[in-house]
Amino acid sequence: MSAHLALRGVVRRGWALVLITTPLFGQAAPNEARLRTLAEVALRTEGRIIMTGDLAGALAATPDAAAIRRGMDRPGAKSRARRSALAKGEISVTRTSENVQVIRVVPGDTISLFANVRLERYMNAKPGQPEKWVETGEYVFRFVPGNTPGSVELVSFGLVNPFGQRDAQPLPPGEQKATGARSTTDPARPGKRPTAPPGRSGSSATPTRALFSFASVSSPAVRGGAVYVYDGIKARDYARRYACSTCYNTAYRNFENSGTRGGDCTNFISQSLRAGGWPDVGGYTDRTTTSAWWYDSFTQTYTWVGAHYFYQFAATQSDRMGLAGNVWSMIPGDVLQVDFEGDGEIDHTTIVSWRYENPVNLYLSYHTNGTLDRPLSDFFAAVAADYPAPNQNSYYGWWVW
């Protein structure tokens, strides 16, 4: 903890003076338990705003309002936007649960509390809807000295790495990443994304699939069977089972902190698609191309783990996926990808884990931040808040078969 010098006594020792110091926060620094309590209070207040839309009322409901007030304006605005987006789909949050597990406290003029957070948002569930959605992730809560000795005030808090997309994308050998435009050094990686891939596209509200067999992409090095049936429910069930951060399927490598753009999100969706019936395709010599997709105990294709590579694979494999003209036409087992900044680089990959018809509501699951059954409307609002104008968020819904 930083300290300022307070001259409490001067002792002569030859030519030396000994200055006795007192901490910046007065007699005692705030303890870890107090910081953790305030972190939970802030998250609980954020949940109340999603429920009521009322920041003042949410603050009035807690005795620690004065200690968190400075840090609630931006989270409050985001929570109101999320409430509004949910309401359009006739979804409301009825109660919340918050759990904070401290990772570390970093002292300084501003104290930073890093913690693993688990949030549960319970909804007015109707038949065919999930009862809650769960989000987990690493948060940072920042505090400054309060008006009384030893007290602190919260000034900001949020996910350390929202959606997990800010690390560098692995590139094929010899390719340099371009700024503002796609690099085309690797001929297997198209410089322009297609406006629509070959095969099915459109905006039908009731697409059907997983009822027929389709021939997989064929080559002398085909991996897996030549014929398969994709079962979106099996893919969805896999995603819902392993989405949480503490129940990862250890049969697969975890790329959360590997430097891969998108973290582990695309690796996790690839696992789900394989669980749904997708056979691997391609061989060892085409690991970096966008026409292969496979995983083994030693390595994997770029398309298996990279969000943008998976996009390129999806855009050219019409027997496996088709671009949905309307994302709301997707059903469980379909895939939604996002370009957060509108820069032509796909950042995130998710899977549709639930669909409700009256009115139409979709729910997403993804491994980034251990997210289970998050309403698509809330996802839209959260992305818009974290990546506001002038950046334009772009969404790509894939029908999977």
Sine and cosine of phi, psi and omega as CSV:
sin_phi,cos_phi,sin_psi,cos_psi,sin_omega,cos_omega
0.00,0.00,0.67,-0.74,0.05,-1.00
-0.94,0.34,0.41,-0.91,-0.01,-1.00
-0.64,-0.76,0.48,-0.88,0.13,-0.99
-0.95,-0.31,0.39,-0.92,-0.06,-1.00
-0.99,0.11,0.79,-0.62,0.09,-1.00
-0.83,-0.56,0.89,-0.45,-0.09,-1.00
-0.97,0.24,0.99,-0.12,0.00,-1.00
-0.99,-0.12,-0.35,0.94,0.00,-1.00
-0.19,-0.98,0.49,-0.87,0.04,-1.00
-0.82,-0.57,0.82,-0.57,-0.03,-1.00
-0.87,-0.49,0.81,-0.58,-0.01,-1.00
-1.00,0.07,0.83,-0.55,0.11,-0.99
-0.75,-0.66,1.00,0.01,-0.13,-0.99
0.91,0.41,-0.86,-0.51,0.01,-1.00
-0.99,-0.13,0.02,1.00,-0.12,-0.99
-1.00,-0.08,0.55,-0.83,0.14,-0.99
-0.90,-0.43,0.72,-0.70,0.05,-1.00
-0.98,-0.22,0.87,-0.50,0.01,-1.00
-0.98,-0.18,0.84,-0.55,0.01,-1.00
-1.00,-0.05,0.76,-0.65,-0.12,-0.99
-0.96,-0.29,0.39,-0.92,0.15,-0.99
-0.86,-0.52,0.50,-0.87,-0.05,-1.00
-0.91,0.42,0.39,-0.92,0.01,-1.00
-0.87,0.50,-0.55,0.84,-0.08,-1.00
-1.00,0.02,0.17,0.99,0.03,-1.00
0.99,-0.17,-0.64,-0.77,-0.12,-0.99
-0.93,0.35,-0.54,0.84,-0.06,-1.00
-0.51,-0.86,0.59,-0.80,0.06,-1.00
-0.98,0.22,0.49,-0.87,0.06,-1.00
-0.90,0.45,0.65,-0.76,-0.05,-1.00
-1.00,0.10,0.20,-0.98,-0.07,-1.00
-0.88,0.47,-0.60,0.80,-0.02,-1.00
-0.89,0.46,-0.62,0.78,0.01,-1.00
-0.92,0.40,-0.68,0.73,0.03,-1.00
-0.88,0.47,-0.68,0.73,0.01,-1.00
-0.90,0.44,-0.65,0.76,0.03,-1.00
-0.87,0.49,-0.71,0.70,-0.01,-1.00
-0.92,0.40,-0.57,0.82,0.05,-1.00
-0.89,0.46,-0.70,0.71,0.02,-1.00
-0.91,0.41,-0.62,0.79,0.03,-1.00
-0.88,0.47,-0.68,0.73,0.00,-1.00
-0.89,0.46,-0.69,0.72,0.01,-1.00
-0.92,0.40,-0.62,0.78,0.03,-1.00
-0.91,0.42,-0.64,0.77,0.04,-1.00
-0.90,0.43,-0.65,0.76,0.06,-1.00
-0.86,0.51,-0.67,0.75,0.04,-1.00
-0.89,0.45,-0.63,0.78,0.02,-1.00
-0.90,0.43,-0.56,0.83,0.02,-1.00
-0.93,0.37,-0.61,0.79,0.08,-1.00
-0.88,0.47,-0.56,0.83,-0.01,-1.00
-0.97,0.25,-0.66,0.75,-0.17,-0.99
-0.92,-0.39,-0.39,0.92,-0.09,-1.00
0.97,0.25,0.17,0.99,-0.14,-0.99
-0.87,-0.48,0.98,-0.22,0.02,-1.00
-0.91,0.41,-0.72,0.69,-0.03,-1.00
-0.88,0.48,-0.68,0.73,0.01,-1.00
-0.91,0.41,-0.62,0.78,0.02,-1.00
-0.91,0.42,-0.64,0.77,0.04,-1.00
-0.93,0.37,-0.59,0.81,-0.02,-1.00
-0.91,0.41,-0.35,0.94,-0.06,-1.00
-0.99,0.11,-0.03,1.00,-0.02,-1.00
-0.81,-0.58,0.68,-0.73,0.05,-1.00
-0.95,0.32,-0.22,0.97,0.00,-1.00
-0.99,-0.14,0.34,0.94,-0.07,-1.00
-0.83,0.56,-0.67,0.74,-0.05,-1.00
-0.89,0.46,-0.50,0.86,-0.07,-1.00
-0.99,0.15,-0.30,0.95,-0.04,-1.00
-0.90,-0.44,-0.14,0.99,-0.15,-0.99
-0.81,0.58,-0.68,0.73,-0.06,-1.00
-0.89,0.45,-0.44,0.90,-0.06,-1.00
-0.99,-0.10,0.11,0.99,-0.15,-0.99
-0.98,-0.22,-0.17,0.98,-0.10,-1.00
-0.88,0.47,-0.82,0.58,-0.02,-1.00
-0.92,0.39,-0.74,0.68,0.07,-1.00
-0.86,0.52,-0.57,0.82,0.02,-1.00
-0.90,0.43,-0.68,0.73,0.02,-1.00
-0.90,0.43,-0.66,0.75,0.02,-1.00
-0.91,0.42,-0.62,0.79,-0.01,-1.00
-0.93,0.38,-0.61,0.79,0.05,-1.00
-0.91,0.42,-0.63,0.77,0.03,-1.00
-0.90,0.43,-0.63,0.78,0.02,-1.00
-0.92,0.39,-0.65,0.76,0.04,-1.00
-0.87,0.49,-0.68,0.73,0.00,-1.00
-0.90,0.45,-0.68,0.74,0.00,-1.00
-0.91,0.42,-0.65,0.76,0.02,-1.00
-0.90,0.43,-0.64,0.76,-0.05,-1.00
-0.88,0.48,-0.53,0.85,0.00,-1.00
-0.89,0.45,-0.45,0.89,0.05,-1.00
-0.99,-0.17,0.28,0.96,0.00,-1.00
0.85,0.52,0.59,0.80,0.09,-1.00
-0.94,-0.34,0.73,-0.69,0.11,-0.99
-0.73,-0.69,0.52,-0.85,0.04,-1.00
-1.00,-0.03,0.78,-0.63,-0.08,-1.00
-0.98,-0.21,-0.47,0.88,0.09,-1.00
-0.31,-0.95,0.27,-0.96,-0.04,-1.00
-0.70,-0.71,0.32,-0.95,0.09,-1.00
-0.69,-0.73,0.68,-0.73,-0.05,-1.00
-0.75,-0.66,0.68,-0.73,0.07,-1.00
-0.69,-0.73,0.76,-0.65,-0.04,-1.00
-0.85,-0.53,0.83,-0.56,0.08,-1.00
-0.89,-0.45,0.90,-0.43,-0.11,-0.99
-0.92,0.38,0.73,-0.68,0.13,-0.99
-1.00,-0.08,-0.80,0.60,0.01,-1.00
-0.29,-0.96,0.35,-0.94,0.11,-0.99
-0.88,-0.47,0.81,-0.59,0.00,-1.00
-0.95,-0.30,0.93,-0.37,-0.03,-1.00
-0.97,0.23,0.22,-0.98,0.02,-1.00
0.40,-0.92,-0.13,-0.99,0.09,-1.00
-0.86,0.52,-0.54,0.84,0.19,-0.98
-0.91,-0.42,0.81,-0.59,0.01,-1.00
-1.00,0.04,0.74,-0.67,0.02,-1.00
-0.92,-0.39,0.84,-0.55,0.08,-1.00
-0.97,-0.25,0.90,-0.43,0.08,-1.00
-0.99,-0.14,0.72,-0.70,-0.09,-1.00
-0.48,-0.88,0.48,-0.88,0.19,-0.98
-1.00,0.07,0.79,-0.61,-0.10,-0.99
-0.87,-0.49,0.65,-0.76,0.13,-0.99
-0.83,-0.56,0.84,-0.54,0.01,-1.00
-0.89,-0.45,0.71,-0.70,0.09,-1.00
-0.85,-0.53,0.81,-0.58,0.00,-1.00
-0.91,-0.42,0.93,-0.37,-0.02,-1.00
-1.00,0.01,0.69,-0.72,-0.12,-0.99
-0.90,-0.43,0.26,-0.97,0.11,-0.99
-0.97,0.26,0.97,0.26,-0.16,-0.99
-0.92,0.40,0.68,-0.73,0.13,-0.99
-0.94,-0.35,0.23,-0.97,0.04,-1.00
-0.81,0.58,0.77,-0.64,-0.01,-1.00
1.00,0.01,0.04,1.00,0.04,-1.00
-0.92,-0.39,0.53,-0.85,0.14,-0.99
-0.93,0.36,0.47,-0.89,-0.04,-1.00
-0.99,0.12,-0.36,0.93,-0.03,-1.00
-0.39,-0.92,0.29,-0.96,0.23,-0.97
-0.84,-0.55,0.48,-0.88,-0.10,-0.99
-0.84,-0.55,0.70,-0.71,0.10,-0.99
-0.77,-0.64,0.71,-0.70,0.12,-0.99
-0.78,-0.63,0.31,-0.95,0.03,-1.00
0.25,-0.97,0.16,-0.99,0.04,-1.00
-1.00,0.02,0.82,-0.58,0.01,-1.00
-0.93,-0.37,0.36,-0.93,0.20,-0.98
-0.80,-0.59,0.74,-0.67,0.05,-1.00
-0.90,-0.44,0.79,-0.62,-0.07,-1.00
-0.92,-0.39,0.72,-0.69,-0.07,-1.00
-0.80,-0.59,0.49,-0.87,0.12,-0.99
-0.79,-0.61,0.26,-0.97,-0.01,-1.00
-0.86,0.51,0.61,-0.79,0.07,-1.00
-1.00,0.00,-0.20,-0.98,-0.06,-1.00
-0.99,0.11,-0.25,0.97,0.01,-1.00
-0.89,-0.46,0.47,-0.88,-0.03,-1.00
-0.82,0.57,0.76,-0.65,0.04,-1.00
0.99,0.12,-0.09,1.00,-0.02,-1.00
-1.00,-0.03,0.33,-0.94,0.02,-1.00
-0.69,-0.72,0.33,-0.94,0.10,-0.99
-0.78,-0.62,0.69,-0.73,0.06,-1.00
-0.97,0.26,0.75,-0.66,0.02,-1.00
-0.91,-0.41,-0.34,0.94,0.04,-1.00
-0.21,-0.98,0.38,-0.93,0.13,-0.99
-0.33,-0.95,0.38,-0.92,0.02,-1.00
0.19,-0.98,0.13,-0.99,0.05,-1.00
-0.88,0.47,0.65,-0.76,0.01,-1.00
-0.90,0.43,-0.64,0.77,-0.07,-1.00
-0.63,-0.78,0.99,0.17,-0.07,-1.00
-0.82,0.57,0.78,-0.63,0.06,-1.00
0.91,0.42,-0.06,1.00,0.13,-0.99
0.93,0.38,0.45,0.89,-0.17,-0.98
-0.96,-0.27,0.09,1.00,-0.21,-0.98
-1.00,-0.05,0.06,1.00,0.06,-1.00
-1.00,0.06,0.19,-0.98,-0.11,-0.99
-0.97,0.26,0.61,-0.79,0.06,-1.00
-0.98,0.20,0.75,-0.67,0.09,-1.00
-0.93,0.38,0.68,-0.73,-0.04,-1.00
-0.91,-0.41,0.44,-0.90,0.07,-1.00
-0.88,0.47,0.38,-0.92,0.01,-1.00
-0.82,0.58,0.74,-0.67,0.07,-1.00
1.00,0.03,-0.12,0.99,-0.04,-1.00
-1.00,-0.05,0.69,-0.73,0.07,-1.00
-0.96,-0.27,0.70,-0.72,-0.01,-1.00
-0.96,0.29,0.73,-0.68,0.01,-1.00
-1.00,-0.06,0.42,-0.91,0.06,-1.00
-0.98,-0.19,0.87,-0.49,0.06,-1.00
0.99,0.13,-0.05,1.00,0.03,-1.00
-0.42,-0.91,0.45,-0.89,0.01,-1.00
-0.97,0.24,0.69,-0.72,0.09,-1.00
-0.98,0.18,0.54,-0.84,-0.07,-1.00
-0.83,-0.56,0.43,0.90,0.00,-1.00
-0.86,0.50,-0.65,0.76,0.01,-1.00
-1.00,0.04,0.92,-0.40,-0.05,-1.00
-0.89,0.46,-0.33,0.94,0.00,-1.00
-0.99,0.16,-0.10,1.00,-0.01,-1.00
-0.90,-0.43,0.98,-0.20,-0.09,-1.00
-0.84,0.54,0.58,-0.82,0.00,-1.00
-0.98,0.20,-0.44,0.90,0.04,-1.00
-0.86,-0.51,0.70,-0.72,0.07,-1.00
-0.97,0.22,0.57,-0.82,-0.03,-1.00
-0.94,0.35,0.56,-0.83,0.09,-1.00
-0.94,0.35,-0.51,0.86,0.12,-0.99
-0.42,-0.91,0.72,-0.69,-0.03,-1.00
-0.97,0.25,0.25,-0.97,0.10,-1.00
-0.86,0.50,0.52,-0.86,0.06,-1.00
0.99,-0.15,-0.38,-0.92,-0.17,-0.99
-0.93,0.37,0.70,-0.71,0.12,-0.99
-0.45,-0.89,0.40,-0.92,-0.02,-1.00
0.48,-0.88,-0.21,-0.98,-0.08,-1.00
-0.75,-0.67,0.53,0.85,0.02,-1.00
-0.85,0.53,0.69,-0.72,-0.01,-1.00
-0.98,0.18,-0.25,0.97,-0.04,-1.00
-0.73,-0.68,0.91,0.42,0.02,-1.00
-0.93,0.38,0.50,-0.87,0.06,-1.00
-0.78,-0.63,0.58,-0.82,0.05,-1.00
-0.19,-0.98,-0.18,-0.98,-0.06,-1.00
0.90,0.43,0.34,0.94,0.02,-1.00
-0.93,-0.37,-0.12,0.99,-0.09,-1.00
-0.78,-0.62,0.20,-0.98,0.10,-1.00
-0.98,-0.19,0.62,-0.79,0.02,-1.00
-0.79,-0.61,0.61,-0.80,0.07,-1.00
-0.96,0.28,0.73,-0.69,0.03,-1.00
-0.97,0.24,0.23,-0.97,0.06,-1.00
-0.86,0.51,0.76,-0.65,-0.15,-0.99
-0.94,-0.35,0.65,-0.76,0.11,-0.99
-0.38,-0.93,0.22,-0.98,0.02,-1.00
-0.85,0.52,-0.32,0.95,-0.05,-1.00
-0.93,-0.38,0.55,0.83,-0.01,-1.00
-0.86,0.51,0.70,-0.71,0.06,-1.00
-0.94,-0.35,0.83,-0.56,-0.02,-1.00
0.99,-0.16,0.01,-1.00,-0.06,-1.00
-0.95,0.30,0.30,-0.96,-0.01,-1.00
-1.00,0.10,-0.35,0.94,-0.03,-1.00
-0.77,-0.64,0.63,-0.77,0.01,-1.00
-0.50,-0.86,0.28,-0.96,0.13,-0.99
-0.82,-0.57,0.83,-0.56,0.02,-1.00
-1.00,0.03,0.80,-0.60,0.02,-1.00
-0.93,-0.37,0.98,-0.22,-0.04,-1.00
-0.89,0.45,-0.49,0.87,0.01,-1.00
-0.94,0.35,-0.64,0.77,0.07,-1.00
-0.90,0.44,-0.64,0.77,0.04,-1.00
-0.90,0.44,-0.70,0.72,0.02,-1.00
-0.88,0.47,-0.70,0.71,-0.03,-1.00
-0.89,0.46,-0.63,0.78,0.05,-1.00
-0.88,0.47,-0.73,0.68,-0.03,-1.00
-0.88,0.48,-0.68,0.73,-0.02,-1.00
-0.93,0.38,-0.52,0.85,0.01,-1.00
-0.95,0.32,-0.63,0.78,-0.16,-0.99
-0.94,-0.34,0.16,0.99,-0.05,-1.00
-0.92,0.38,-0.58,0.81,-0.11,-0.99
-0.91,0.41,0.47,-0.88,-0.11,-0.99
-0.94,0.33,-0.28,0.96,-0.04,-1.00
-0.96,-0.27,0.05,1.00,-0.02,-1.00
-0.82,-0.58,0.62,0.79,-0.05,-1.00
-0.91,0.40,0.61,-0.79,0.04,-1.00
-0.97,0.24,0.96,-0.27,-0.10,-1.00
-0.95,0.30,-0.05,1.00,0.10,-0.99
-0.94,0.33,-0.23,0.97,0.01,-1.00
-0.89,-0.46,0.47,-0.88,0.11,-0.99
-0.95,0.32,0.50,-0.87,0.01,-1.00
-0.96,-0.28,0.82,-0.57,-0.06,-1.00
-0.97,-0.26,0.33,0.95,-0.10,-1.00
-0.84,0.54,-0.64,0.77,-0.04,-1.00
-0.88,-0.48,0.56,0.83,-0.10,-0.99
-1.00,-0.06,-0.08,1.00,-0.09,-1.00
1.00,0.01,0.07,1.00,0.02,-1.00
-0.99,0.17,0.75,-0.66,0.04,-1.00
-0.88,0.48,0.81,-0.58,-0.09,-1.00
1.00,-0.08,-0.02,1.00,0.02,-1.00
0.86,0.52,-0.81,-0.59,-0.08,-1.00
-0.99,-0.17,0.09,1.00,-0.18,-0.98
-0.88,0.48,-0.73,0.69,-0.08,-1.00
-0.97,0.25,-0.60,0.80,0.11,-0.99
-0.82,0.57,-0.69,0.73,-0.02,-1.00
-0.92,0.38,-0.66,0.75,0.03,-1.00
-0.92,0.38,-0.61,0.79,0.07,-1.00
-0.87,0.49,-0.66,0.75,0.06,-1.00
-0.85,0.52,-0.68,0.73,-0.03,-1.00
-0.89,0.45,-0.68,0.73,0.00,-1.00
-0.91,0.42,-0.62,0.78,0.06,-1.00
-0.90,0.43,-0.65,0.76,0.04,-1.00
-0.89,0.46,-0.48,0.88,0.02,-1.00
-0.99,0.16,-0.13,0.99,0.07,-1.00
0.83,-0.56,-0.10,0.99,0.02,-1.00
-0.91,0.42,0.81,-0.58,0.14,-0.99
-0.99,0.11,0.47,-0.88,0.10,-1.00
-0.91,0.42,0.46,-0.89,0.01,-1.00
-0.63,-0.77,0.66,-0.75,0.02,-1.00
0.96,-0.27,0.09,-1.00,-0.03,-1.00
-0.76,-0.65,-0.02,-1.00,-0.09,-1.00
-0.89,0.45,-0.48,0.88,-0.07,-1.00
-0.97,0.24,-0.22,0.98,-0.02,-1.00
-0.87,-0.49,0.57,0.82,-0.05,-1.00
-0.87,0.50,-0.53,0.85,-0.08,-1.00
-0.99,-0.10,-0.01,1.00,-0.02,-1.00
-1.00,0.08,0.22,-0.98,0.00,-1.00
-0.99,-0.14,0.21,0.98,0.05,-1.00
-0.97,-0.26,-0.08,1.00,0.00,-1.00
-0.92,-0.39,0.43,-0.90,0.01,-1.00
-0.41,-0.91,0.96,-0.29,0.01,-1.00
-0.31,-0.95,0.24,-0.97,-0.01,-1.00
-0.57,-0.82,0.66,-0.75,0.16,-0.99
-0.63,-0.77,-0.13,-0.99,-0.12,-0.99
-0.94,0.34,-0.21,0.98,-0.06,-1.00
-0.95,-0.30,-0.64,0.77,-0.08,-1.00
-0.38,-0.92,-0.19,-0.98,-0.01,-1.00
-0.34,-0.94,0.23,-0.97,0.05,-1.00
-0.97,0.24,0.34,-0.94,0.10,-1.00
-0.88,0.47,-0.55,0.84,-0.03,-1.00
-0.93,0.36,-0.41,0.91,0.00,-1.00
-0.94,0.34,-0.58,0.81,-0.18,-0.98
-0.89,-0.45,-0.32,0.95,-0.05,-1.00
-0.99,-0.16,0.77,-0.63,-0.07,-1.00
-0.87,0.50,-0.72,0.70,-0.04,-1.00
-0.95,0.30,-0.58,0.81,0.06,-1.00
-0.90,0.43,-0.65,0.76,0.05,-1.00
-0.87,0.48,-0.65,0.76,0.06,-1.00
-0.84,0.55,-0.72,0.70,-0.02,-1.00
-0.91,0.41,-0.59,0.80,0.08,-1.00
-0.90,0.44,-0.73,0.68,-0.01,-1.00
-0.88,0.48,-0.62,0.78,-0.10,-1.00
-0.95,0.31,-0.26,0.97,-0.06,-1.00
-0.88,-0.47,-0.08,1.00,-0.02,-1.00
-0.95,-0.32,0.98,0.18,-0.14,-0.99
-0.93,0.36,-0.27,0.96,0.02,-1.00
-0.99,0.11,-0.05,1.00,-0.01,-1.00
-0.89,-0.45,-0.56,0.83,-0.11,-0.99
-0.54,-0.84,0.45,-0.89,0.10,-0.99
-0.64,-0.77,0.60,-0.80,-0.05,-1.00
-0.96,0.28,0.84,-0.55,0.01,-1.00
-0.98,0.21,0.79,-0.62,0.04,-1.00
-0.92,0.40,-0.39,0.92,0.00,-1.00
-0.67,-0.74,0.87,-0.49,-0.07,-1.00
-0.88,0.47,-0.42,0.91,-0.02,-1.00
-0.96,0.28,-0.09,1.00,0.04,-1.00
-1.00,0.05,-0.03,1.00,-0.05,-1.00
-0.96,0.27,0.37,-0.93,0.02,-1.00
-0.78,-0.63,0.17,-0.99,0.00,-1.00
-0.80,0.60,0.71,-0.70,-0.06,-1.00
0.99,-0.13,-0.22,0.98,0.10,-0.99
-0.98,0.18,0.23,-0.97,-0.14,-0.99
-0.86,-0.51,0.71,-0.71,0.10,-1.00
-0.90,-0.44,0.79,-0.61,0.07,-1.00
-0.89,-0.45,0.44,-0.90,-0.10,-0.99
-0.73,-0.68,0.71,-0.71,0.23,-0.97
-0.97,-0.25,0.99,-0.16,-0.14,-0.99
-0.89,0.46,-0.63,0.78,-0.18,-0.98
-0.96,-0.27,0.06,1.00,0.01,-1.00
0.89,0.45,0.50,0.87,-0.07,-1.00
-0.97,-0.25,0.19,0.98,0.01,-1.00
1.00,0.07,0.03,1.00,0.00,-1.00
-0.93,-0.36,0.90,-0.44,0.03,-1.00
-0.94,0.34,0.76,-0.65,-0.14,-0.99
-0.95,-0.30,-0.41,0.91,-0.22,-0.98
-0.48,-0.88,0.54,-0.84,-0.01,-1.00
-0.75,-0.66,0.74,-0.67,-0.01,-1.00
-0.71,-0.71,0.17,-0.98,0.05,-1.00
-0.80,-0.60,0.59,-0.81,0.06,-1.00
-0.97,0.24,0.85,-0.52,-0.07,-1.00
-0.94,-0.34,-0.13,0.99,0.00,-1.00
-0.34,-0.94,0.52,-0.86,0.08,-1.00
-0.64,-0.77,0.69,-0.73,0.06,-1.00
-0.80,-0.61,0.63,-0.78,-0.24,-0.97
-1.00,-0.10,-0.51,0.86,-0.18,-0.98
-0.79,-0.61,1.00,-0.01,-0.09,1.00
-0.98,0.22,0.15,-0.99,-0.03,-1.00
-0.93,0.37,0.84,-0.55,0.12,-0.99
-0.74,-0.67,0.68,-0.74,0.08,-1.00
-0.91,-0.42,0.45,-0.89,0.01,-1.00
-0.74,-0.67,0.63,-0.78,-0.08,-1.00
-0.91,-0.41,0.55,-0.84,0.18,-0.98
-0.79,-0.61,0.56,-0.83,0.03,-1.00
-0.30,-0.96,0.41,-0.91,-0.13,-0.99
-0.98,0.21,-0.46,0.89,0.03,-1.00
-0.86,0.51,0.82,-0.57,-0.05,-1.00
0.87,0.50,0.40,0.91,0.10,-0.99
0.74,0.68,0.82,0.57,-0.14,-0.99
-0.99,-0.12,0.80,-0.60,-0.04,-1.00
-0.83,-0.56,0.85,-0.52,0.14,-0.99
0.85,0.52,0.72,0.70,0.04,-1.00
-0.99,0.16,0.76,-0.64,0.03,-1.00
-0.86,0.52,0.68,-0.73,0.00,-1.00
-0.87,0.50,-0.60,0.80,0.01,-1.00
-0.88,0.47,-0.63,0.78,0.05,-1.00
-0.93,0.36,-0.62,0.78,0.04,-1.00
-0.87,0.50,-0.72,0.69,0.05,-1.00
-0.83,0.56,-0.73,0.68,-0.05,-1.00
-0.91,0.42,-0.64,0.77,-0.01,-1.00
-0.92,0.39,-0.66,0.75,0.03,-1.00
-0.90,0.44,-0.70,0.72,0.00,-1.00
-0.88,0.47,-0.57,0.82,0.00,-1.00
-0.95,0.30,-0.62,0.78,-0.03,-1.00
-0.99,0.14,-0.40,0.92,-0.01,-1.00
-0.74,-0.67,0.95,0.33,-0.08,-1.00
-0.97,0.24,0.09,-1.00,0.08,-1.00
-0.82,0.57,0.52,-0.85,0.20,0.98
-0.99,0.12,-0.02,1.00,0.06,-1.00
-0.93,0.37,0.59,-0.81,-0.01,-1.00
-0.90,-0.43,0.86,-0.52,0.02,-1.00
-0.98,0.22,0.69,-0.72,0.02,-1.00
-0.86,-0.52,0.73,-0.68,-0.04,-1.00
-0.89,-0.45,0.65,-0.76,-0.01,-1.00
-0.77,-0.64,0.95,-0.32,0.04,-1.00
-1.00,-0.06,0.74,-0.67,-0.02,-1.00
-0.90,-0.43,0.87,-0.50,0.24,-0.97
-0.96,0.29,0.74,-0.67,-0.06,-1.00
-0.92,-0.40,0.69,-0.73,0.08,-1.00
-0.58,-0.81,0.00,0.00,0.00,0.00
